[in-house]
Amino acid sequence: MIYQVYPRSFADGGGDGIGDIAGIRSRLHYLSELGIDAIWFSPWYPSPMADAGYDVADYRDIDPVFGTLAEAEALISEAQALGIRTIVDVVPNHCSDAHPWFQAALAGGPDAPERELFWFRPGRGPNGDQRPTDWVGEFGGPTWTRTVNPDGTPGDWYLHLFAPEQPDFNWDHPRVRAEFEDVLRFWFDRGVDGIRIDSAGLLVKDGTLPETRPDRPHPFRDLDGVHDIYRSWRRVADSYPGDRALIGEVWLPDRQRFANYLRPDELHAAFNFDFLGCAWDASALRESIDGTLSAHAPVGAPATWVLSNHDVTRHVTRYGREDTRFSFAAKREGIPTDLELGTRRARAAALLSLALPGAAYVYQGEELGLWEVEDIPYELRQDPMWERSGRVDPGRDGCRVPLPWAGDTPPFGFSPDGAAVGPWLPQPADWKDRTVRAQTGDPHSMLELYREAIAIRRSEAALGDGTLTWLPAPDRVLAFAREPGFTCLVNLSAAAVPLPGHERLLLASGPLDDDRLPPDTAVWLRTG
């Protein structure tokens, strides 16, 4: 099981209201006791933080707000001593506009050789004042920004699929390819066990810059040339002793195209966003599970299961809504939420995801049952999605609020006692019942449910890799077997259903009704 740490919001060791490496090191034993196998760290590199660190200025160092490279190396070593592997985030599609290459490209003017490392193009129209294309960015809005030449005259435009502070690399250039292979080696040399690849399907662009049209291939999403990049990365990973993993962030509706990234000479795994965004609906979940397993089987790659991450609405909130799916297009403020219902479903979903074949990912705070914080004051929001959408999309700050560790009032132990400033985003006062301390030892808490489920997952031979067999079940109930002798039952109907015959109850997400499984409840059974 892999646990995602968002460093800015995990634990603050320095007292400045921002999470850091010192804070993570102080909480490693908590993660060890949770039972995780690996930590995935969101970006911790030097960055102006125009997009929470996904605008990287230096891929071989640590931003001072988080600590030092020496501290990161110590963290990697200490985690390994506890049996925890480490995965770092690499952002290859774009960098920060503060990156030395991009700064040289601007300072050198139109003839600077560094411009070939990015997508600089003249504008359209007689004065070049129209964007080279009308492509829409991943955050919404235009994808080109015009430069100013050193003499003050209007210059070329540069491409950025995300914010203007995130210029896209030109992956057709061999220097870019060599640079990132060296970045992989840099972190593998420091003991990192895996690389999570941000926006993995966007690296290659159609150099003719066609406009997007439904009747032809997309100009920058999932172009075939991206696979040559990951074949070269796989060769780098395979050159190191032990197991070094490459894990892609691949948002693709086409399962066959998705599976192409997982061929034996490319990535080891990719995030399953189909399952993450799936509605709390038995038929939809079964279709997603079947589709995921069938897509992974031909390439022999493990499936991945995740319910939330640093970019999406926390599922405790989402499952308490009328529409329980997730999509960026549908994110809006003011949607009514029943948090009690969402929490009950989140508990059941945890047992479902941890019982499926393959690798499970848990985003920090899922194990505490945290909900999306939706009342962050406008002036405190930092996610560029908020502004670039015209303040229509509430952004991702709500799932990035710092974790509550102990105490009855904010900062709930996130920062040291006596810290001069509060957390970088405000925590809800109601989280006093969601702290690690409040939940530890409470058999009914979300935290203890996760601890017990992860322990059982580690001890049960049927769980982890392997096969799944669907069992006959009432309407809107999921039931499947894992061999040897394990059954998972999830009731998504409106009425309690009888449990099948079994030798022993291993774990339930909520109280049972005698020998019946209530709605929005999951159970693990020993069946032989």
N, C-alpha and C positions, 0 to 999 in steps of 0.2 A: 504494500500500500504506500502511495506517495502523498506527502502532505505539502501543500503549497504555502510557502511563507511570502507574504508581501512585506518586505523589510520595514517600510515606513510605518506600518501599523501593527507590527507584531509585539514588540516590547522596546521601551526606551531606556537605555542604560545610562545615557548622558544627562538626562533631565531637561532637554530642550524641547520636549513635546513631540519629537520625531523618533520613530523606531530606528534601531541601529544594530550593528553586529554585536556590540557588547550586550545588548538586551537579548538577542537571540542566544548567545552563548550562555547567558544566565538561565535560560529556559530550556536548554537541551534535555535535561533530565525529565521535564514534563513531556516532551515529545517521545523520549525513550519509553516512558511509562505508558504513553498512549499506545505504543506498539507499532509505530510506523517503520517502514523499511528504508525510505529515502525522503529527502527534503528537496523540493524545487524552489529555488530562490528567484523571485522576480528581479528585474535589473537593479543592480547596486553600483553601477559605473558612474564616473564623473559625468554630470549632465546639468544643463540649465533648468531641467525639470519642466519644460514646456508641456510634456506629456508623461509626467510621473516617472521619468527615468527611461522611457522608451525612445527618448532622443539622446543617443549616446555620443559623448564627445571623445571618450577614450575607452576602448574595449579591454584594456589591459591594466586597469587600476580600479580603485574603489572611491566613490564620491566621499569627500570628507564628512558630509552629514551622516554617513553610515559608519565611518571608521577608516581603517587603513588596509592596504593589501596584506600586511603582516597579520592583522586581526582576522581577515578572511581565511588566510592559510591556516591559522590556528583553529578557526571554527571548523574547517573541513577536516582537520586532523582529529579534533575532539569528537566530532560527529562519527567519524569512522571508528573511533575507539568504543563508541556505544553501539556499533553495528548499524549505523545510519549512513547511507550513501548520500551524495550531494549531486544536484543537478542545477546548472546555472542557465540563465536566460541569455540567449544571443539574438540580437536584432539585426538581421542582415539586409532587410529591404531598404532601410534608410538609416541615417545617422542624425546627429544634431547639426544645426547650422553653425555651431561653435567648433565642430570637428576641424582639425588642422587642414585636412584636404579641402574642405569646402571654403574655409577662410582664404586659402591660397587661390582657389578658383575665383573668388570674388576680387581679391586684391590684384590678381594678375590681369584682369580684364579679359576681353574676348579671346585672346590668343593664349591664355594660361593653359598649360598641358593638363592641369588638374580638372579642367572642365570636362575632359573626356571620361572622368570617373563618375560623372553624374549625368543628368539629362538636361543639358542646356540647349535651348532651341530658340531661333528667332520667332517673333510673333507674326501673326497674320495681319493682313491689311497693308495699305501703302506706307504707314508709319510704324508698322510692327507693334501696334498698341492693342492688338487682339490676341487672346491666349492661343497657343498652338493647337489645342484641342478643347472640346467642351466636356472632357471627362469629369465625372463627379467623384469626389474623394470618399475615402472610407469613413471619415467623420462628417460627410456631407460637405457641400460647397465646392468651389473650384480647386483644381489640382496644380495650377501654375502660378508662380509669383515672378514679377518682373524685377530684374536687377538694375542697379545704377552703375554705369561705367566709372572707372577711376577719375575721368575728367568731368563727371557730373551729368553726362548725357544718359538718356534711357538706354538700357542694355537688353540682353537676351532674357528669356524666361527660363526658370528651372522647375522641374517636376517634383511634386510632393503628393503622394497618395494620401497622406495623413495631414498633419498641420504644416503650415509654411516653415516652421522651425525644424522640419524633418525632411530634408532633401533626399530623394531616392538615389541609391547607387545605380550605376550602369554595369550590370552583371555581364555584359558582352565584353568588358575590358578585362584582360588577364590579370592586371594588377589588383583589381577588386577581388577576383577569385583567390589569388595567392594570399592576399591580406587575411581573408577570413579563414583559410586553412591554417594560417599561422596563429590566428586567434584561438582556434580549437586546440592547437598544440599547447598554447600558453596555459590554458586552463586544465587540460589533461595532465600536463606536467606538474601541476599543483595538486593533483589528487582528485580532481573532479571526476565523477563517474558518468555524468551524462550532460547533454546539451538539449535544452528546450529551444526550439527554433520559432521565433515570433513571425507571424504573417508568412508562413513558409511557402504559400502558393503564389506570392505576388512578385517574386524577384525579377522574372524575365518579362520584358515588354516587347511589343511589336514595334520595331524601329521605324516603320512607315507611319506610325501614329494615326491609325484609322479611328474614326469615331465608333462608339459602341452601337451595335445594331443586333437585334435578336436573331438575324438570319446568318450570322457569321461568328467565328471565334472571338471571344472577348480579348481586347488588346493588352490586358495585363494580368488577368487571372488564370492561373493553371495552364500556362503555355508549356508545351512539351519540353522546351529547353531547360526547364527548371530541374528536370531529372538528372541531367548530366552533372549539375552542381552537387546534388546529394549523393551521387555515385562517388564523386571525388571526396566528399566529406566522410562517406562510409569507409573509404580506403584509409583515411586518416585515423578514424576511430579504431578500425581493425588492426592498425599498426601498433596499438598499445596492448600491454598484457591485461588479462582479466576482461571483464565485460564493461564496455563503454557504450552507452546508449545515445541514440539520436531520436528526439521526440518532436514531431512537427505540430504546429498549430495550423491545421488545414481545414478551412471552412468550405466544404463542397457538398452540394446536394446530390451529385452523381456519385453513387457508391463505388462504381467501377473506377472512375477517375480518382477517387479518394484512395482506393486500394493500390493504385499505381505507385503511390509514394512509399508503399510498404513492401515492395518487391525485395527479394533477398539481398540485393546489392545496394539498397537505398536506406530509408529510415527504418529504425526498429519498431517504432510505434507512432501513432498520431492521435490527437484528441478526438473523441467521439462527440461532436457537437449535436448530432441528430438526437442522441439520448438526452443530452443536457437540456435541449429546448423542447423536449417532448411533453405533451399534456399529461396530466394525471388521469389517464384513461387506459383501461386494460388493453383494449385492442390496439391503440396507438403504441403503447409501451411494448407489447408483444411484437408488433411489426418492426419497431425500432431494434429490439434485441435480435430478432431473426435476421433482419437486414444487416446488422453489424456483424454478426457471427458469420453469415454467408459471404460477406465481402472480405473478411479477414482470412477465411479458411484457405482459399487458393494460394495465397502468398505466405501462409504459415506464420503470420504475425499475431501477437496477442491483442485482443480487443481492449479498449480502455473505457472506463465508466466514470463519469463525473457529473455532479449535480449543480455545482456552482463554481465560479472562479472570480478573479479580480475585475472582470469586465461585465459581468451579468448580474441581474437582480437576484439577490439571495433567494433560495428556493423556499425557505420558510414563509417569505412574503408571497412569492409567486403561487405557491400551492394553496394559499388562502384566498385566491381570487376566483372570479367566475371563469376567466380564461387563464388556465394554468400553464399555457405554453410560454416560451421565451423567444422573442425576436427583437433585434435592435429597432426595427421599423415600428414596432408596437409599443415601445417604452414611452410612457407618459406619466405625468404627475397626477395625483388625486384619484387613483384607482382604488376603490374600496377593497379592504383586505381583512379577513378574519384570521388573526394570528394564532388563535387556539386551534382552528382547523388546519392552518398551514403547518403548525408544529406537529400535530398528530400525523399528517401526511408525510412530513419530512422524516419523522422517526421510521415510518414504514419504508420510505424510499431508501433510507440508509441501509436497512437490512436487504432490500432488493438489490441495490447496487453492489454491496459487499458479498452477495451470494453468487454473482454472475461470473462466468469464466473470463479470466484475464486480469488486467491491472486496474485497481481502483485508485482514484485521486480524490483527496479531500482538501478543500480550500479552508484556510485558517478561519476558525469561528463556526464552521458547520457543526463541529463536535460540541459546540456550546449552544446550538440552537439560535444563533443570532439572526435577527431580521434585518431587512434593508432599512437604512435610516433615510427617511424621505422628507424630513423637515430641516435639512441643513440650510442655514441662512444663505441667501444668494451671494452675499459678499464674501462668504467663506469657501465657496465652491471653487475647485481648482481644475476640474476635468475640462479639457478643450471641447469635448463633445457638447457641453452645455451652451457655450457661446456660439460655436460654429453651426449648431442646429437652429439658431435664432431663439434659444432658450425654450425650445419645444421638447427636446430630449433632456431628461433630468440629469443625464451624465452618469458616471460610474462611481462618484464619490460615496454614494450610499452604501456600497458593499466594501468600502475601503476604510471605514471608521475603525480607529484603534481598538484592540481587543481589551476586554475587561478581565482582570486577573483576581482582584480581591477588593474588599471594602464595600461600603454602602453608598459612596458618592464618587463621581468622577474625580480623578482619572482612573479609578478602580485598579490601582497598582500598575497601570501601564507605564508610568514614570516613577522614578524614585520618590520617596517621601521628601517633601520640602521643595519639589521642583518649582522653579520660578514661573514657568508658563504651563498652560494646559496643553492637551493633545492637539495636534495640527488640525484635526476635525473633531467636533464636539460629540461626546458619547451620550446616548439617552440615559436619563436618570433611572429608567425602568430596567436597565441592564444590571442592577444590583442583584437580581435573582439569577443572572446568567454568568456570573463570574466563575472562574475556575474553582475558587475556594468555596463558593456557595454550593456548587454542584458536586464537588468531590465527596464521595461517601454516601450521596443520596441515591438510592437504588432506582428512583424514578426519574433521574435527571438525564438529559441528552448526553452529557459527558460520560456518565457511567454506562449508558447504552452503547456508545461508540467504543469505550474501553473493552467492554465484554464482547462485543461483536468482533472487534479486531483480534482479540485473544482467541476466540473460537475459530476465526478464519485462519489464524496461524496454526492451530492445532488439528484442524479437520483435514484429513487427507483428501476429502472430496472437493474442497474449496481451492481457489487459485486457478491455475490452468486446468484444462480438461473439457469435458463435453457437458451439454445440458439436454435434458429430455423433458418435453412438456407433458404434463399429466392431465387427465380429464378433470374438469373443475366447473362449478356453477358459472353462470353468466357474470361477466365483469370481475372475475377472480382469476389471478395468475397463480399457477401451480407448476412447479418443475422439480425434477430430481437431479441430483449430482451424485455420481458414484464415487465411493461406496456409501450407501445408506444415509443420504441427506436429502431432505425435502424443504423447499421454501414455498410458502403460501402467502399471497398478498391479496387482501380483500378490498377492491375498489368499488364494490356495490354499496347499496344503501341499507342492506340488511345483514345481520350476522349469518355466518355459514358454519356448518359443522366441520370440525377438523377431521382429516383422514386418519386412518389407523396409524399408530406410531408407537415406538418403544419409549421415547423420552422427549420432553419439551426442552430444547436447547436454549431458546431465547424468543421473546415476544417483544414487539415494539410498544405494546400497551397492554392494559389489563384484558384478560379473556372473559368471556361470558360463559362460565362453566367450561364446557368442552366445545365452545363455539368461538369463531373468530369475528370480532366486531368490524364494522366498516372502517376503512382507512387504517387498517392494522396489518402487520406482517408477522409471520412466525417462522422460526427455524425448528425443524423436527428431526430427531434421529429415527430412521425407519428400518434399520437393519444392520 
